[in-house]
């Protein structure tokens, strides 16, 4: 099934999404945390301002060159058995988000980054650790940081996460990562799937291809990539074999 999805993706989006080439120096992300340096406890200050939370979360991201490696590793190891994300546009999102410190990231973008990086850290290989100059213990610490950073965005009652295609697909990704981790309690993975399901219902994804919705898209065309990702997220939630 995943092979058919890949072929469909290439047929519908033959040119994919253009991934921007980063021309900025790596010093632009010098304030971020290297993969092998996740030793500090996460902040649990619930009263922090939105900007303070964004700054703290952003500081937990890896530098741009490591972020690109983690993204490629996720695509090579997790995506083939997951199949929900649209690879070209996901790479474009990750590369553009980590390439500069000048623009503040949105919470759903941060959630997607942390979900992908958590998956990459979970599926570490000797080759990845060698490239990142890290150890297995570093990978476990990085996974813990990325996973709980993502979780803090989802569970923050003071700043609820607005429904969006990016948010729904990121939660779906994090749920998949959680299910495949021995360090995450099963109830947490089920809670993530429930949150994703509820967000999809709120976005009316279950009626995405109803006659009324299709007729509406004839009048106001929608983004084909976002439509396809929403379908994949929905079927990942409601079907055991898709």
Secondary structure as GFF3:
##gff-version 3
##sequence-region A 1 242
A	DSSP	alpha_helix	2	12	.	.	.	ID=ss1
A	DSSP	three_ten_helix	26	29	.	.	.	ID=ss2
A	DSSP	three_ten_helix	35	37	.	.	.	ID=ss3
A	DSSP	alpha_helix	50	59	.	.	.	ID=ss4
A	DSSP	alpha_helix	64	77	.	.	.	ID=ss5
A	DSSP	alpha_helix	79	82	.	.	.	ID=ss6
A	DSSP	alpha_helix	87	98	.	.	.	ID=ss7
A	DSSP	alpha_helix	107	122	.	.	.	ID=ss8
A	DSSP	alpha_helix	126	132	.	.	.	ID=ss9
A	DSSP	alpha_helix	136	155	.	.	.	ID=ss10
A	DSSP	alpha_helix	165	179	.	.	.	ID=ss11
A	DSSP	alpha_helix	186	202	.	.	.	ID=ss12
A	DSSP	three_ten_helix	205	207	.	.	.	ID=ss13
A	DSSP	alpha_helix	211	219	.	.	.	ID=ss14
A	DSSP	alpha_helix	224	238	.	.	.	ID=ss15
###
